[in-house]
Amino acid sequence: MPSTMRDDPDYRRLYYVRYADDFLLGFTGPKSEAEEIKQQLRDFLRDELKLELSEEKTLITHAISQAARFLGYQVVILQDDRKHTLRDSHGVKAACRSINGKIGLRIPKDVIEEKCKRYMRKGKARHRKELERVSDYEIIMTYQLEYRGIAQYYRLAYNMTQLGKLKWIMETSLTKTLASKHQIPVPKVYEKYGAKLVVEGKEYKGLRASIPRPDKEPLVASWGGISLQWDIKATLREQPPRLGANRSELERRLLAEFCELCGSDKDVEVHHVKAMRKLHEYPGRPKPAWVVRMIALKRKTLLLCKRCHEATEHGLPMTWPLISLEEIKARRKRTRSRY
Ligand SMILES: [Zn+2]
């Protein structure tokens, strides 16, 4: 009981999706024709655009038995004869294999392993000595930003609950870091920092540290509260997250609380952007203001107000005045003397 006809020998279909210089073609038809398409693409790129197709990265995969890689995801054709839905056809209910032939996105196993490895030594979660000299607030914030970036990036993956393993390794590494810094056992860390987090009406167990501020709400950093619910309609806003950012000043910048483009202090939040390396890759095009600013500040994060954040997300022109680098430095200096 297949739910759609798929073995017609004359049936062909070609889908195309591109992001920057990465693209994926989905072809229904024989492999020999897929090879031909690849050859034509290679010729076109070379003759018309003077570009070389990377042989090593341009693979033809049989999507039912293998997964294709695209933007850090595995793209697969779903096959599960156990999943049925009742379909109403002219008043007659019939069971159909509901997911066969549909596209599924997965987090590759090696990506999870790779991310976990950064927090491990000899097969176990390790503490991060390099973080012991910063505040509890910044330690928790660092882990949360790293994890949140990955979890948000993989929201389209139907197996995103696999990130539970990474979360556990990271949490163990985080609590070990706090334990080592304060010379206390890990259970004490949970006693001291454990908190109930409520996010969008849902309760999560997490960790929390805060910094009191004069005449203002304290700054709070939390670990946890990120749903691993698959969201196929999610819009991805970020590049595949890369770890190991230099965040030694992040806390000070958060305390300063101003937009690093326009200087506004309204709704300022951390904008986590692609690795610096990527920022330099705007060949032949003028770099957008935010890219120039990030390069100048040598940061992978920018604190942005809502307006500037939305403009950078959607590539809109900024028609409002931006503050200078000197102004940013001066403001940071003022914060430094305040706290
Ligand atoms: Zn702004």
py3Dmol code that shows the C-alpha trace and the ligand (Angstrom):
import py3Dmol

protein = """\
ATOM      1  CA  MET A   1       0.000   0.000   0.000  1.00  0.00           C
ATOM      2  CA  PRO A   2       2.342   2.728  -1.103  1.00  0.00           C
ATOM      3  CA  SER A   3       0.752   6.114  -0.654  1.00  0.00           C
ATOM      4  CA  THR A   4       2.118   7.582  -3.875  1.00  0.00           C
ATOM      5  CA  MET A   5       3.331   6.165  -7.164  1.00  0.00           C
ATOM      6  CA  ARG A   6       7.084   6.318  -7.233  1.00  0.00           C
ATOM      7  CA  ASP A   7       8.314   3.568  -9.516  1.00  0.00           C
ATOM      8  CA  ASP A   8       7.277   5.007 -12.861  1.00  0.00           C
ATOM      9  CA  PRO A   9      10.461   4.598 -14.995  1.00  0.00           C
ATOM     10  CA  ASP A  10       9.833   7.894 -16.814  1.00  0.00           C
ATOM     11  CA  TYR A  11       9.274   9.940 -13.685  1.00  0.00           C
ATOM     12  CA  ARG A  12      11.886  12.621 -13.002  1.00  0.00           C
ATOM     13  CA  ARG A  13      12.037  15.374 -10.471  1.00  0.00           C
ATOM     14  CA  LEU A  14      14.793  17.808  -9.526  1.00  0.00           C
ATOM     15  CA  TYR A  15      14.807  20.061  -6.498  1.00  0.00           C
ATOM     16  CA  TYR A  16      17.395  22.691  -5.782  1.00  0.00           C
ATOM     17  CA  VAL A  17      18.361  24.531  -2.625  1.00  0.00           C
ATOM     18  CA  ARG A  18      21.278  26.855  -2.053  1.00  0.00           C
ATOM     19  CA  TYR A  19      22.769  28.769   0.855  1.00  0.00           C
ATOM     20  CA  ALA A  20      25.777  30.991   0.075  1.00  0.00           C
ATOM     21  CA  ASP A  21      28.173  28.716  -1.835  1.00  0.00           C
ATOM     22  CA  ASP A  22      26.653  25.491  -0.571  1.00  0.00           C
ATOM     23  CA  PHE A  23      23.962  23.766  -2.558  1.00  0.00           C
ATOM     24  CA  LEU A  24      21.971  20.582  -2.630  1.00  0.00           C
ATOM     25  CA  LEU A  25      20.110  18.999  -5.515  1.00  0.00           C
ATOM     26  CA  GLY A  26      17.426  16.428  -4.887  1.00  0.00           C
ATOM     27  CA  PHE A  27      16.887  14.242  -7.924  1.00  0.00           C
ATOM     28  CA  THR A  28      14.411  11.466  -8.509  1.00  0.00           C
ATOM     29  CA  GLY A  29      15.737   9.286 -11.307  1.00  0.00           C
ATOM     30  CA  PRO A  30      18.572   6.909 -12.180  1.00  0.00           C
ATOM     31  CA  LYS A  31      22.095   7.422 -10.862  1.00  0.00           C
ATOM     32  CA  SER A  32      23.570   7.687 -14.366  1.00  0.00           C
ATOM     33  CA  GLU A  33      21.467  10.796 -14.944  1.00  0.00           C
ATOM     34  CA  ALA A  34      22.540  12.234 -11.607  1.00  0.00           C
ATOM     35  CA  GLU A  35      26.148  11.808 -12.791  1.00  0.00           C
ATOM     36  CA  GLU A  36      25.268  13.626 -16.016  1.00  0.00           C
ATOM     37  CA  ILE A  37      23.731  16.513 -14.091  1.00  0.00           C
ATOM     38  CA  LYS A  38      26.865  16.767 -11.998  1.00  0.00           C
ATOM     39  CA  GLN A  39      29.001  16.844 -15.143  1.00  0.00           C
ATOM     40  CA  GLN A  40      26.854  19.607 -16.649  1.00  0.00           C
ATOM     41  CA  LEU A  41      27.090  21.586 -13.434  1.00  0.00           C
ATOM     42  CA  ARG A  42      30.850  21.208 -13.378  1.00  0.00           C
ATOM     43  CA  ASP A  43      31.095  22.441 -16.981  1.00  0.00           C
ATOM     44  CA  PHE A  44      28.768  25.361 -16.367  1.00  0.00           C
ATOM     45  CA  LEU A  45      30.600  26.491 -13.228  1.00  0.00           C
ATOM     46  CA  ARG A  46      33.973  26.248 -14.954  1.00  0.00           C
ATOM     47  CA  ASP A  47      33.056  27.781 -18.327  1.00  0.00           C
ATOM     48  CA  GLU A  48      30.575  30.441 -17.281  1.00  0.00           C
ATOM     49  CA  LEU A  49      31.557  31.332 -13.755  1.00  0.00           C
ATOM     50  CA  LYS A  50      35.242  30.327 -13.671  1.00  0.00           C
ATOM     51  CA  LEU A  51      34.637  28.256 -10.570  1.00  0.00           C
ATOM     52  CA  GLU A  52      35.897  24.786  -9.764  1.00  0.00           C
ATOM     53  CA  LEU A  53      33.444  22.294  -8.347  1.00  0.00           C
ATOM     54  CA  SER A  54      35.025  20.668  -5.303  1.00  0.00           C
ATOM     55  CA  GLU A  55      35.142  16.966  -6.197  1.00  0.00           C
ATOM     56  CA  GLU A  56      35.777  16.017  -2.634  1.00  0.00           C
ATOM     57  CA  LYS A  57      32.685  17.823  -1.395  1.00  0.00           C
ATOM     58  CA  THR A  58      30.370  17.189  -4.314  1.00  0.00           C
ATOM     59  CA  LEU A  59      28.918  13.798  -3.620  1.00  0.00           C
ATOM     60  CA  ILE A  60      26.097  11.856  -5.111  1.00  0.00           C
ATOM     61  CA  THR A  61      24.292   9.919  -2.426  1.00  0.00           C
ATOM     62  CA  HIS A  62      21.366   7.569  -2.635  1.00  0.00           C
ATOM     63  CA  ALA A  63      19.054   9.344  -0.242  1.00  0.00           C
ATOM     64  CA  ILE A  64      17.081   6.299   0.885  1.00  0.00           C
ATOM     65  CA  SER A  65      20.115   4.296   1.968  1.00  0.00           C
ATOM     66  CA  GLN A  66      22.582   7.116   2.687  1.00  0.00           C
ATOM     67  CA  ALA A  67      22.376  10.612   4.088  1.00  0.00           C
ATOM     68  CA  ALA A  68      23.468  13.710   2.204  1.00  0.00           C
ATOM     69  CA  ARG A  69      25.193  16.482   4.174  1.00  0.00           C
ATOM     70  CA  PHE A  70      23.988  20.034   3.864  1.00  0.00           C
ATOM     71  CA  LEU A  71      24.746  22.945   6.203  1.00  0.00           C
ATOM     72  CA  GLY A  72      25.681  20.667   9.051  1.00  0.00           C
ATOM     73  CA  TYR A  73      22.555  18.533   8.738  1.00  0.00           C
ATOM     74  CA  GLN A  74      22.019  15.060   7.356  1.00  0.00           C
ATOM     75  CA  VAL A  75      19.277  15.007   4.758  1.00  0.00           C
ATOM     76  CA  VAL A  76      17.527  11.653   4.449  1.00  0.00           C
ATOM     77  CA  ILE A  77      14.473  10.171   2.798  1.00  0.00           C
ATOM     78  CA  LEU A  78      12.223   8.791   5.492  1.00  0.00           C
ATOM     79  CA  GLN A  79      11.180   5.166   5.264  1.00  0.00           C
ATOM     80  CA  ASP A  80       9.086   3.733   8.036  1.00  0.00           C
ATOM     81  CA  ASP A  81       6.341   1.333   7.066  1.00  0.00           C
ATOM     82  CA  ARG A  82       5.030   1.305  10.628  1.00  0.00           C
ATOM     83  CA  LYS A  83       3.882   4.928  10.542  1.00  0.00           C
ATOM     84  CA  HIS A  84       0.374   5.139   9.134  1.00  0.00           C
ATOM     85  CA  THR A  85      -2.273   7.788   8.865  1.00  0.00           C
ATOM     86  CA  LEU A  86      -5.890   7.300   8.014  1.00  0.00           C
ATOM     87  CA  ARG A  87      -6.727   9.084   4.823  1.00  0.00           C
ATOM     88  CA  ASP A  88     -10.277   9.734   3.763  1.00  0.00           C
ATOM     89  CA  SER A  89     -10.749   8.966   0.104  1.00  0.00           C
ATOM     90  CA  HIS A  90     -14.282   9.446  -1.243  1.00  0.00           C
ATOM     91  CA  GLY A  91     -15.755   8.557   2.101  1.00  0.00           C
ATOM     92  CA  VAL A  92     -13.646   5.409   2.481  1.00  0.00           C
ATOM     93  CA  LYS A  93     -10.981   5.449   5.173  1.00  0.00           C
ATOM     94  CA  ALA A  94      -7.723   3.838   4.158  1.00  0.00           C
ATOM     95  CA  ALA A  95      -4.441   3.475   6.009  1.00  0.00           C
ATOM     96  CA  CYS A  96      -1.528   5.051   4.172  1.00  0.00           C
ATOM     97  CA  ARG A  97       2.148   4.890   4.853  1.00  0.00           C
ATOM     98  CA  SER A  98       2.387   8.440   5.885  1.00  0.00           C
ATOM     99  CA  ILE A  99       6.029   9.382   6.015  1.00  0.00           C
ATOM    100  CA  ASN A 100       7.607   7.279   3.300  1.00  0.00           C
ATOM    101  CA  GLY A 101       9.378   9.390   0.726  1.00  0.00           C
ATOM    102  CA  LYS A 102       9.302  12.553   2.831  1.00  0.00           C
ATOM    103  CA  ILE A 103      12.493  14.450   3.566  1.00  0.00           C
ATOM    104  CA  GLY A 104      13.895  14.260   7.063  1.00  0.00           C
ATOM    105  CA  LEU A 105      16.656  16.357   8.631  1.00  0.00           C
ATOM    106  CA  ARG A 106      18.942  14.852  11.230  1.00  0.00           C
ATOM    107  CA  ILE A 107      21.791  15.954  13.457  1.00  0.00           C
ATOM    108  CA  PRO A 108      24.739  13.818  12.376  1.00  0.00           C
ATOM    109  CA  LYS A 109      26.106  11.600  15.106  1.00  0.00           C
ATOM    110  CA  ASP A 110      29.652  12.793  14.515  1.00  0.00           C
ATOM    111  CA  VAL A 111      28.564  16.395  15.092  1.00  0.00           C
ATOM    112  CA  ILE A 112      27.274  15.471  18.557  1.00  0.00           C
ATOM    113  CA  GLU A 113      30.438  13.472  19.282  1.00  0.00           C
ATOM    114  CA  GLU A 114      32.595  16.359  18.113  1.00  0.00           C
ATOM    115  CA  LYS A 115      30.738  18.904  20.270  1.00  0.00           C
ATOM    116  CA  CYS A 116      30.897  16.587  23.296  1.00  0.00           C
ATOM    117  CA  LYS A 117      34.619  16.050  22.872  1.00  0.00           C
ATOM    118  CA  ARG A 118      35.311  19.694  23.629  1.00  0.00           C
ATOM    119  CA  TYR A 119      34.054  19.150  27.160  1.00  0.00           C
ATOM    120  CA  MET A 120      35.700  15.804  27.719  1.00  0.00           C
ATOM    121  CA  ARG A 121      39.023  14.277  28.597  1.00  0.00           C
ATOM    122  CA  LYS A 122      39.754  10.570  28.696  1.00  0.00           C
ATOM    123  CA  GLY A 123      36.121   9.747  27.997  1.00  0.00           C
ATOM    124  CA  LYS A 124      34.726  11.866  30.849  1.00  0.00           C
ATOM    125  CA  ALA A 125      33.356  15.371  31.203  1.00  0.00           C
ATOM    126  CA  ARG A 126      36.107  17.705  32.379  1.00  0.00           C
ATOM    127  CA  HIS A 127      36.207  21.063  34.099  1.00  0.00           C
ATOM    128  CA  ARG A 128      37.430  24.048  32.127  1.00  0.00           C
ATOM    129  CA  LYS A 129      40.321  25.500  33.995  1.00  0.00           C
ATOM    130  CA  GLU A 130      40.487  28.540  31.735  1.00  0.00           C
ATOM    131  CA  LEU A 131      37.063  29.631  33.022  1.00  0.00           C
ATOM    132  CA  GLU A 132      37.909  29.435  36.698  1.00  0.00           C
ATOM    133  CA  ARG A 133      39.175  32.980  36.825  1.00  0.00           C
ATOM    134  CA  VAL A 134      35.929  34.551  35.576  1.00  0.00           C
ATOM    135  CA  SER A 135      32.716  35.125  37.517  1.00  0.00           C
ATOM    136  CA  ASP A 136      30.080  32.428  38.086  1.00  0.00           C
ATOM    137  CA  TYR A 137      27.786  34.538  35.988  1.00  0.00           C
ATOM    138  CA  GLU A 138      30.114  34.413  33.023  1.00  0.00           C
ATOM    139  CA  ILE A 139      30.833  30.709  33.413  1.00  0.00           C
ATOM    140  CA  ILE A 140      27.133  29.862  33.283  1.00  0.00           C
ATOM    141  CA  MET A 141      26.543  32.338  30.473  1.00  0.00           C
ATOM    142  CA  THR A 142      29.369  30.825  28.430  1.00  0.00           C
ATOM    143  CA  TYR A 143      27.966  27.312  28.626  1.00  0.00           C
ATOM    144  CA  GLN A 144      24.438  28.484  27.975  1.00  0.00           C
ATOM    145  CA  LEU A 145      25.366  30.481  24.873  1.00  0.00           C
ATOM    146  CA  GLU A 146      27.313  27.573  23.459  1.00  0.00           C
ATOM    147  CA  TYR A 147      24.534  25.107  24.077  1.00  0.00           C
ATOM    148  CA  ARG A 148      21.754  27.412  22.983  1.00  0.00           C
ATOM    149  CA  GLY A 149      23.502  28.110  19.693  1.00  0.00           C
ATOM    150  CA  ILE A 150      23.688  24.416  18.889  1.00  0.00           C
ATOM    151  CA  ALA A 151      20.154  23.610  20.075  1.00  0.00           C
ATOM    152  CA  GLN A 152      18.685  26.466  18.077  1.00  0.00           C
ATOM    153  CA  TYR A 153      20.604  25.544  14.983  1.00  0.00           C
ATOM    154  CA  TYR A 154      19.340  21.977  15.050  1.00  0.00           C
ATOM    155  CA  ARG A 155      15.686  22.679  15.777  1.00  0.00           C
ATOM    156  CA  LEU A 156      14.773  21.279  12.364  1.00  0.00           C
ATOM    157  CA  ALA A 157      16.295  17.896  13.175  1.00  0.00           C
ATOM    158  CA  TYR A 158      13.707  15.257  14.029  1.00  0.00           C
ATOM    159  CA  ASN A 159      16.326  13.523  16.184  1.00  0.00           C
ATOM    160  CA  MET A 160      17.246  16.676  18.100  1.00  0.00           C
ATOM    161  CA  THR A 161      16.605  14.936  21.423  1.00  0.00           C
ATOM    162  CA  GLN A 162      20.014  13.358  20.735  1.00  0.00           C
ATOM    163  CA  LEU A 163      21.364  16.680  22.000  1.00  0.00           C
ATOM    164  CA  GLY A 164      20.375  15.494  25.466  1.00  0.00           C
ATOM    165  CA  LYS A 165      23.710  13.725  25.592  1.00  0.00           C
ATOM    166  CA  LEU A 166      25.613  16.911  24.796  1.00  0.00           C
ATOM    167  CA  LYS A 167      23.568  18.767  27.380  1.00  0.00           C
ATOM    168  CA  TRP A 168      24.467  16.248  30.043  1.00  0.00           C
ATOM    169  CA  ILE A 169      28.181  16.337  29.203  1.00  0.00           C
ATOM    170  CA  MET A 170      28.141  20.137  29.189  1.00  0.00           C
ATOM    171  CA  GLU A 171      26.244  20.325  32.466  1.00  0.00           C
ATOM    172  CA  THR A 172      28.717  17.944  34.090  1.00  0.00           C
ATOM    173  CA  SER A 173      31.593  20.018  32.754  1.00  0.00           C
ATOM    174  CA  LEU A 174      29.893  23.202  33.987  1.00  0.00           C
ATOM    175  CA  THR A 175      29.248  21.901  37.502  1.00  0.00           C
ATOM    176  CA  LYS A 176      32.795  20.515  37.679  1.00  0.00           C
ATOM    177  CA  THR A 177      34.141  23.918  36.660  1.00  0.00           C
ATOM    178  CA  LEU A 178      32.144  25.681  39.382  1.00  0.00           C
ATOM    179  CA  ALA A 179      33.098  22.982  41.899  1.00  0.00           C
ATOM    180  CA  SER A 180      36.776  23.315  41.082  1.00  0.00           C
ATOM    181  CA  LYS A 181      36.673  27.108  41.167  1.00  0.00           C
ATOM    182  CA  HIS A 182      35.054  27.206  44.611  1.00  0.00           C
ATOM    183  CA  GLN A 183      36.751  24.054  45.934  1.00  0.00           C
ATOM    184  CA  ILE A 184      33.426  22.401  46.744  1.00  0.00           C
ATOM    185  CA  PRO A 185      31.970  19.018  45.740  1.00  0.00           C
ATOM    186  CA  VAL A 186      29.608  18.903  42.750  1.00  0.00           C
ATOM    187  CA  PRO A 187      26.446  18.201  44.826  1.00  0.00           C
ATOM    188  CA  LYS A 188      27.128  21.471  46.657  1.00  0.00           C
ATOM    189  CA  VAL A 189      27.151  23.231  43.284  1.00  0.00           C
ATOM    190  CA  TYR A 190      23.609  21.997  42.664  1.00  0.00           C
ATOM    191  CA  GLU A 191      22.606  23.162  46.151  1.00  0.00           C
ATOM    192  CA  LYS A 192      24.085  26.580  45.627  1.00  0.00           C
ATOM    193  CA  TYR A 193      23.149  27.284  41.993  1.00  0.00           C
ATOM    194  CA  GLY A 194      20.208  24.944  41.349  1.00  0.00           C
ATOM    195  CA  ALA A 195      17.107  26.814  40.220  1.00  0.00           C
ATOM    196  CA  LYS A 196      13.697  26.185  38.788  1.00  0.00           C
ATOM    197  CA  LEU A 197      13.452  27.919  35.431  1.00  0.00           C
ATOM    198  CA  VAL A 198      10.122  28.732  33.838  1.00  0.00           C
ATOM    199  CA  VAL A 199      10.315  29.257  30.097  1.00  0.00           C
ATOM    200  CA  GLU A 200       7.173  29.784  28.055  1.00  0.00           C
ATOM    201  CA  GLY A 201       5.050  28.273  30.779  1.00  0.00           C
ATOM    202  CA  LYS A 202       7.219  25.169  31.077  1.00  0.00           C
ATOM    203  CA  GLU A 203       9.302  24.309  34.097  1.00  0.00           C
ATOM    204  CA  TYR A 204      12.889  23.197  33.790  1.00  0.00           C
ATOM    205  CA  LYS A 205      15.561  22.342  36.326  1.00  0.00           C
ATOM    206  CA  GLY A 206      18.615  24.463  35.771  1.00  0.00           C
ATOM    207  CA  LEU A 207      21.410  26.472  37.321  1.00  0.00           C
ATOM    208  CA  ARG A 208      21.576  30.165  37.921  1.00  0.00           C
ATOM    209  CA  ALA A 209      23.986  32.902  38.999  1.00  0.00           C
ATOM    210  CA  SER A 210      23.404  36.620  39.187  1.00  0.00           C
ATOM    211  CA  ILE A 211      25.214  39.894  39.632  1.00  0.00           C
ATOM    212  CA  PRO A 212      23.466  42.582  41.651  1.00  0.00           C
ATOM    213  CA  ARG A 213      23.404  46.081  40.159  1.00  0.00           C
ATOM    214  CA  PRO A 214      22.730  49.370  41.888  1.00  0.00           C
ATOM    215  CA  ASP A 215      19.190  50.668  41.178  1.00  0.00           C
ATOM    216  CA  LYS A 216      18.505  47.925  38.672  1.00  0.00           C
ATOM    217  CA  GLU A 217      17.363  44.333  38.424  1.00  0.00           C
ATOM    218  CA  PRO A 218      20.305  41.952  38.871  1.00  0.00           C
ATOM    219  CA  LEU A 219      21.893  40.450  35.775  1.00  0.00           C
ATOM    220  CA  VAL A 220      20.978  36.779  35.692  1.00  0.00           C
ATOM    221  CA  ALA A 221      22.644  33.956  33.800  1.00  0.00           C
ATOM    222  CA  SER A 222      20.889  30.590  33.622  1.00  0.00           C
ATOM    223  CA  TRP A 223      21.857  27.171  32.436  1.00  0.00           C
ATOM    224  CA  GLY A 224      18.979  25.138  30.992  1.00  0.00           C
ATOM    225  CA  GLY A 225      15.415  25.882  29.969  1.00  0.00           C
ATOM    226  CA  ILE A 226      15.964  25.084  26.317  1.00  0.00           C
ATOM    227  CA  SER A 227      13.390  22.840  24.725  1.00  0.00           C
ATOM    228  CA  LEU A 228      14.551  19.922  22.605  1.00  0.00           C
ATOM    229  CA  GLN A 229      11.262  19.791  20.843  1.00  0.00           C
ATOM    230  CA  TRP A 230      11.489  19.273  17.126  1.00  0.00           C
ATOM    231  CA  ASP A 231      10.216  22.303  15.260  1.00  0.00           C
ATOM    232  CA  ILE A 232      10.125  21.744  11.538  1.00  0.00           C
ATOM    233  CA  LYS A 233       8.717  25.231  10.953  1.00  0.00           C
ATOM    234  CA  ALA A 234      11.553  26.951  12.781  1.00  0.00           C
ATOM    235  CA  THR A 235      13.486  29.631  10.933  1.00  0.00           C
ATOM    236  CA  LEU A 236      17.189  29.242  11.434  1.00  0.00           C
ATOM    237  CA  ARG A 237      18.847  32.502  12.247  1.00  0.00           C
ATOM    238  CA  GLU A 238      22.333  31.383  12.942  1.00  0.00           C
ATOM    239  CA  GLN A 239      25.244  29.699  11.304  1.00  0.00           C
ATOM    240  CA  PRO A 240      26.325  26.309  12.621  1.00  0.00           C
ATOM    241  CA  PRO A 241      27.636  27.251  16.037  1.00  0.00           C
ATOM    242  CA  ARG A 242      31.351  27.173  16.636  1.00  0.00           C
ATOM    243  CA  LEU A 243      32.738  26.868  20.082  1.00  0.00           C
ATOM    244  CA  GLY A 244      35.592  28.428  21.942  1.00  0.00           C
ATOM    245  CA  ALA A 245      34.751  32.081  21.475  1.00  0.00           C
ATOM    246  CA  ASN A 246      36.725  34.587  23.442  1.00  0.00           C
ATOM    247  CA  ARG A 247      34.162  35.829  25.906  1.00  0.00           C
ATOM    248  CA  SER A 248      36.354  37.201  28.620  1.00  0.00           C
ATOM    249  CA  GLU A 249      34.718  40.595  28.196  1.00  0.00           C
ATOM    250  CA  LEU A 250      31.190  39.447  27.552  1.00  0.00           C
ATOM    251  CA  GLU A 251      30.046  40.044  31.074  1.00  0.00           C
ATOM    252  CA  ARG A 252      31.401  43.561  31.162  1.00  0.00           C
ATOM    253  CA  ARG A 253      29.723  44.264  27.877  1.00  0.00           C
ATOM    254  CA  LEU A 254      26.422  42.907  29.146  1.00  0.00           C
ATOM    255  CA  LEU A 255      26.709  45.068  32.205  1.00  0.00           C
ATOM    256  CA  ALA A 256      27.345  48.095  30.029  1.00  0.00           C
ATOM    257  CA  GLU A 257      24.098  47.253  28.268  1.00  0.00           C
ATOM    258  CA  PHE A 258      24.233  49.236  25.083  1.00  0.00           C
ATOM    259  CA  CYS A 259      23.901  48.386  21.434  1.00  0.00           C
ATOM    260  CA  GLU A 260      27.340  48.110  19.870  1.00  0.00           C
ATOM    261  CA  LEU A 261      26.082  49.573  16.609  1.00  0.00           C
ATOM    262  CA  CYS A 262      23.809  52.476  17.494  1.00  0.00           C
ATOM    263  CA  GLY A 263      24.398  52.893  21.232  1.00  0.00           C
ATOM    264  CA  SER A 264      20.748  52.455  22.228  1.00  0.00           C
ATOM    265  CA  ASP A 265      20.083  50.818  25.591  1.00  0.00           C
ATOM    266  CA  LYS A 266      16.675  49.404  24.657  1.00  0.00           C
ATOM    267  CA  ASP A 267      16.222  45.614  24.648  1.00  0.00           C
ATOM    268  CA  VAL A 268      19.894  44.862  24.218  1.00  0.00           C
ATOM    269  CA  GLU A 269      20.764  41.244  23.690  1.00  0.00           C
ATOM    270  CA  VAL A 270      23.646  39.074  22.610  1.00  0.00           C
ATOM    271  CA  HIS A 271      23.803  38.469  18.912  1.00  0.00           C
ATOM    272  CA  HIS A 272      25.900  35.405  18.260  1.00  0.00           C
ATOM    273  CA  VAL A 273      27.440  35.520  14.841  1.00  0.00           C
ATOM    274  CA  LYS A 274      29.431  33.214  12.648  1.00  0.00           C
ATOM    275  CA  ALA A 275      33.114  32.701  13.192  1.00  0.00           C
ATOM    276  CA  MET A 276      35.381  35.643  12.508  1.00  0.00           C
ATOM    277  CA  ARG A 277      36.931  33.751   9.641  1.00  0.00           C
ATOM    278  CA  LYS A 278      33.597  33.869   7.824  1.00  0.00           C
ATOM    279  CA  LEU A 279      33.266  37.583   8.370  1.00  0.00           C
ATOM    280  CA  HIS A 280      36.152  38.228   6.051  1.00  0.00           C
ATOM    281  CA  GLU A 281      34.449  36.356   3.262  1.00  0.00           C
ATOM    282  CA  TYR A 282      32.490  39.081   1.581  1.00  0.00           C
ATOM    283  CA  PRO A 283      34.419  39.048  -1.678  1.00  0.00           C
ATOM    284  CA  GLY A 284      33.655  41.875  -4.061  1.00  0.00           C
ATOM    285  CA  ARG A 285      30.806  43.214  -1.961  1.00  0.00           C
ATOM    286  CA  PRO A 286      30.906  46.027   0.555  1.00  0.00           C
ATOM    287  CA  LYS A 287      30.775  44.562   4.020  1.00  0.00           C
ATOM    288  CA  PRO A 288      27.622  45.376   5.979  1.00  0.00           C
ATOM    289  CA  ALA A 289      28.045  47.719   8.947  1.00  0.00           C
ATOM    290  CA  TRP A 290      27.695  44.956  11.508  1.00  0.00           C
ATOM    291  CA  VAL A 291      30.412  42.871   9.840  1.00  0.00           C
ATOM    292  CA  VAL A 292      32.802  45.814   9.864  1.00  0.00           C
ATOM    293  CA  ARG A 293      31.989  46.403  13.523  1.00  0.00           C
ATOM    294  CA  MET A 294      32.549  42.801  14.520  1.00  0.00           C
ATOM    295  CA  ILE A 295      35.890  42.679  12.773  1.00  0.00           C
ATOM    296  CA  ALA A 296      36.911  45.925  14.448  1.00  0.00           C
ATOM    297  CA  LEU A 297      35.871  44.628  17.860  1.00  0.00           C
ATOM    298  CA  LYS A 298      37.428  41.192  17.187  1.00  0.00           C
ATOM    299  CA  ARG A 299      34.341  39.489  18.581  1.00  0.00           C
ATOM    300  CA  LYS A 300      32.034  36.676  17.613  1.00  0.00           C
ATOM    301  CA  THR A 301      29.219  38.294  19.485  1.00  0.00           C
ATOM    302  CA  LEU A 302      27.707  41.730  19.249  1.00  0.00           C
ATOM    303  CA  LEU A 303      25.352  43.258  21.748  1.00  0.00           C
ATOM    304  CA  LEU A 304      22.540  44.691  19.701  1.00  0.00           C
ATOM    305  CA  CYS A 305      19.309  46.503  20.371  1.00  0.00           C
ATOM    306  CA  LYS A 306      16.158  45.091  18.866  1.00  0.00           C
ATOM    307  CA  ARG A 307      16.143  47.450  15.903  1.00  0.00           C
ATOM    308  CA  CYS A 308      19.760  46.806  14.883  1.00  0.00           C
ATOM    309  CA  HIS A 309      19.354  43.087  15.541  1.00  0.00           C
ATOM    310  CA  GLU A 310      16.429  42.830  13.151  1.00  0.00           C
ATOM    311  CA  ALA A 311      18.193  44.890  10.501  1.00  0.00           C
ATOM    312  CA  THR A 312      21.267  42.635  10.605  1.00  0.00           C
ATOM    313  CA  GLU A 313      19.142  39.474  10.565  1.00  0.00           C
ATOM    314  CA  HIS A 314      17.265  40.519   7.478  1.00  0.00           C
ATOM    315  CA  GLY A 315      20.056  42.435   5.778  1.00  0.00           C
ATOM    316  CA  LEU A 316      18.146  45.723   5.883  1.00  0.00           C
ATOM    317  CA  PRO A 317      19.893  49.061   5.531  1.00  0.00           C
ATOM    318  CA  MET A 318      20.433  50.973   8.762  1.00  0.00           C
ATOM    319  CA  THR A 319      19.152  54.469   8.338  1.00  0.00           C
ATOM    320  CA  TRP A 320      19.843  55.561  11.914  1.00  0.00           C
ATOM    321  CA  PRO A 321      23.156  56.938  13.185  1.00  0.00           C
ATOM    322  CA  LEU A 322      25.710  54.441  14.467  1.00  0.00           C
ATOM    323  CA  ILE A 323      28.162  55.152  17.239  1.00  0.00           C
ATOM    324  CA  SER A 324      31.905  55.135  16.668  1.00  0.00           C
ATOM    325  CA  LEU A 325      34.416  52.594  17.908  1.00  0.00           C
ATOM    326  CA  GLU A 326      35.896  55.240  20.210  1.00  0.00           C
ATOM    327  CA  GLU A 327      32.487  55.774  21.760  1.00  0.00           C
ATOM    328  CA  ILE A 328      32.162  52.032  22.420  1.00  0.00           C
ATOM    329  CA  LYS A 329      35.563  51.936  24.070  1.00  0.00           C
ATOM    330  CA  ALA A 330      34.794  54.984  26.175  1.00  0.00           C
ATOM    331  CA  ARG A 331      31.498  53.517  27.350  1.00  0.00           C
ATOM    332  CA  ARG A 332      33.122  50.228  28.233  1.00  0.00           C
ATOM    333  CA  LYS A 333      35.735  52.025  30.232  1.00  0.00           C
ATOM    334  CA  ARG A 334      33.041  53.820  32.197  1.00  0.00           C
ATOM    335  CA  THR A 335      31.389  50.472  33.009  1.00  0.00           C
ATOM    336  CA  ARG A 336      34.689  49.010  34.078  1.00  0.00           C
ATOM    337  CA  SER A 337      35.081  51.703  36.709  1.00  0.00           C
ATOM    338  CA  ARG A 338      31.482  51.301  37.848  1.00  0.00           C
ATOM    339  CA  TYR A 339      31.663  47.563  38.634  1.00  0.00           C
TER     340      TYR A 339
END
"""
ligand_1 = """\
1
ZN
Zn 21.139 49.473 17.913
"""
view = py3Dmol.view(width=600, height=400)
view.addModel(protein, "pdb")
view.setStyle({"model": 0}, {"cartoon": {"style": "trace"}})
view.addModel(ligand_1, "xyz")
view.setStyle({"model": 1}, {"stick": {}})
view.zoomTo()
view.show()
